[in-house]
Amino acid sequence: MNRKIFLKTLTFGVASTGILLSACGGDAPKTESATGTDAAASIPAGADCNDISALTDAEKKQRESVEYVTKSVTPDKFCGNCRFMQLGTQPNGCPGCQLFKGPVYPEGNCKSWFKKDA
């Protein structure tokens, strides 16, 4: 292989890698706030993400069984970076959780926390 062909092959390989990465979103890394404030920004002003009055007693017990708290005591484990959090799924615009009913705070946590895929 001569130098000209080698350089063309190398240039094409580098260029196509960049195109593939940008198509997959690889050039814009997702950022997560250490406090869940990115997810908190999506909550409507005045929304009470602690209002569980519409839940049944059984649904409240399910929340208690996973030990959900509104403020995580572990800095790197919070609802805002959990795989199970669902943005804007509650009637009041608060995030919800796949594991139990009712609103959650992005800064909250429970014992079923599982890191969101990057």
C-alpha positions as a Markdown table, in Angstrom:
| # | Residue | x | y | z |
|---|---|---|---|---|
| 1 | Met | 0.0 | 0.0 | 0.0 |
| 2 | Asn | 1.4 | 3.4 | -0.9 |
| 3 | Arg | 1.3 | 6.4 | 1.2 |
| 4 | Lys | -1.4 | 8.2 | -0.7 |
| 5 | Ile | -3.9 | 5.3 | -0.4 |
| 6 | Phe | -3.0 | 4.9 | 3.3 |
| 7 | Leu | -3.7 | 8.5 | 4.1 |
| 8 | Lys | -7.0 | 8.4 | 2.2 |
| 9 | Thr | -8.1 | 5.3 | 4.1 |
| 10 | Leu | -7.0 | 6.8 | 7.4 |
| 11 | Thr | -8.9 | 10.1 | 6.7 |
| 12 | Phe | -12.0 | 8.3 | 5.7 |
| 13 | Gly | -11.9 | 6.1 | 8.8 |
| 14 | Val | -11.6 | 9.1 | 11.1 |
| 15 | Ala | -14.3 | 11.1 | 9.3 |
| 16 | Ser | -16.8 | 8.2 | 9.3 |
| 17 | Thr | -16.2 | 7.6 | 13.0 |
| 18 | Gly | -17.1 | 11.2 | 13.8 |
| 19 | Ile | -20.2 | 10.9 | 11.7 |
| 20 | Leu | -21.3 | 7.7 | 13.4 |
| 21 | Leu | -20.7 | 9.1 | 16.9 |
| 22 | Ser | -22.7 | 12.3 | 16.1 |
| 23 | Ala | -25.6 | 10.2 | 14.8 |
| 24 | Cys | -25.6 | 8.2 | 18.1 |
| 25 | Gly | -25.4 | 11.4 | 20.1 |
| 26 | Gly | -21.8 | 10.6 | 21.0 |
| 27 | Asp | -20.6 | 14.1 | 20.5 |
| 28 | Ala | -22.9 | 15.6 | 23.1 |
| 29 | Pro | -22.5 | 13.8 | 26.4 |
| 30 | Lys | -25.4 | 13.8 | 28.8 |
| 31 | Thr | -24.8 | 15.7 | 32.0 |
| 32 | Glu | -26.4 | 14.9 | 35.3 |
| 33 | Ser | -26.5 | 17.2 | 38.2 |
| 34 | Ala | -25.2 | 16.0 | 41.5 |
| 35 | Thr | -28.4 | 17.1 | 43.1 |
| 36 | Gly | -31.0 | 16.2 | 40.4 |
| 37 | Thr | -31.5 | 19.9 | 39.4 |
| 38 | Asp | -31.6 | 19.0 | 35.7 |
| 39 | Ala | -34.7 | 16.9 | 36.3 |
| 40 | Ala | -36.0 | 19.4 | 38.8 |
| 41 | Ala | -36.0 | 22.1 | 36.2 |
| 42 | Ser | -38.8 | 20.2 | 34.4 |
| 43 | Ile | -41.2 | 20.4 | 37.4 |
| 44 | Pro | -43.8 | 23.1 | 37.0 |
| 45 | Ala | -43.6 | 26.0 | 39.5 |
| 46 | Gly | -45.7 | 25.4 | 42.6 |
| 47 | Ala | -46.0 | 21.6 | 42.0 |
| 48 | Asp | -46.1 | 19.6 | 45.2 |
| 49 | Cys | -44.1 | 16.5 | 44.5 |
| 50 | Asn | -44.8 | 15.2 | 48.1 |
| 51 | Asp | -48.6 | 15.2 | 47.7 |
| 52 | Ile | -49.6 | 11.5 | 48.0 |
| 53 | Ser | -53.2 | 12.2 | 49.1 |
| 54 | Ala | -54.6 | 10.5 | 46.0 |
| 55 | Leu | -52.9 | 7.2 | 46.7 |
| 56 | Thr | -54.6 | 4.2 | 48.3 |
| 57 | Asp | -53.2 | 2.8 | 51.5 |
| 58 | Ala | -51.7 | -0.1 | 49.6 |
| 59 | Glu | -49.9 | 2.3 | 47.2 |
| 60 | Lys | -48.6 | 4.3 | 50.2 |
| 61 | Lys | -47.3 | 1.0 | 51.8 |
| 62 | Gln | -45.6 | 0.1 | 48.5 |
| 63 | Arg | -43.7 | 3.5 | 48.6 |
| 64 | Glu | -42.8 | 2.8 | 52.2 |
| 65 | Ser | -41.6 | -0.7 | 51.4 |
| 66 | Val | -38.9 | 0.7 | 49.1 |
| 67 | Glu | -38.0 | 3.3 | 51.8 |
| 68 | Tyr | -38.5 | 6.3 | 49.5 |
| 69 | Val | -37.3 | 9.6 | 50.9 |
| 70 | Thr | -37.6 | 13.1 | 49.4 |
| 71 | Lys | -33.9 | 14.0 | 49.9 |
| 72 | Ser | -31.2 | 11.5 | 49.3 |
| 73 | Val | -28.5 | 11.1 | 51.9 |
| 74 | Thr | -26.1 | 9.5 | 49.4 |
| 75 | Pro | -24.7 | 12.2 | 47.1 |
| 76 | Asp | -24.4 | 10.0 | 43.9 |
| 77 | Lys | -27.7 | 8.1 | 44.3 |
| 78 | Phe | -30.8 | 10.1 | 43.7 |
| 79 | Cys | -34.0 | 9.8 | 41.7 |
| 80 | Gly | -32.7 | 12.3 | 39.1 |
| 81 | Asn | -30.0 | 9.7 | 38.0 |
| 82 | Cys | -32.1 | 6.6 | 38.6 |
| 83 | Arg | -33.2 | 4.3 | 35.7 |
| 84 | Phe | -36.7 | 4.1 | 37.2 |
| 85 | Met | -37.6 | 7.8 | 37.3 |
| 86 | Gln | -40.1 | 9.0 | 34.7 |
| 87 | Leu | -40.2 | 12.7 | 34.0 |
| 88 | Gly | -43.6 | 14.5 | 33.9 |
| 89 | Thr | -45.8 | 11.4 | 34.4 |
| 90 | Gln | -47.8 | 12.6 | 37.4 |
| 91 | Pro | -50.9 | 14.7 | 37.0 |
| 92 | Asn | -49.2 | 17.7 | 38.8 |
| 93 | Gly | -46.2 | 17.5 | 36.4 |
| 94 | Cys | -43.9 | 15.9 | 38.9 |
| 95 | Pro | -41.7 | 13.0 | 38.0 |
| 96 | Gly | -42.9 | 9.5 | 38.9 |
| 97 | Cys | -41.3 | 6.1 | 39.4 |
| 98 | Gln | -41.7 | 2.8 | 37.6 |
| 99 | Leu | -41.6 | 0.9 | 40.9 |
| 100 | Phe | -44.3 | 2.7 | 42.9 |
| 101 | Lys | -47.2 | 5.1 | 42.4 |
| 102 | Gly | -47.2 | 8.8 | 43.1 |
| 103 | Pro | -44.8 | 11.7 | 42.6 |
| 104 | Val | -41.1 | 11.8 | 43.5 |
| 105 | Tyr | -38.5 | 14.5 | 43.9 |
| 106 | Pro | -35.5 | 14.3 | 41.6 |
| 107 | Glu | -33.4 | 14.7 | 44.8 |
| 108 | Gly | -35.1 | 11.8 | 46.5 |
| 109 | Asn | -34.0 | 8.2 | 46.8 |
| 110 | Cys | -35.1 | 4.7 | 47.7 |
| 111 | Lys | -33.5 | 1.4 | 48.3 |
| 112 | Ser | -34.3 | 0.2 | 44.8 |
| 113 | Trp | -32.1 | 3.0 | 43.2 |
| 114 | Phe | -30.4 | 1.7 | 40.0 |
| 115 | Lys | -28.0 | 3.9 | 37.9 |
| 116 | Lys | -29.5 | 5.2 | 34.7 |
| 117 | Asp | -27.7 | 4.1 | 31.6 |
| 118 | Ala | -25.4 | 6.7 | 30.1 |
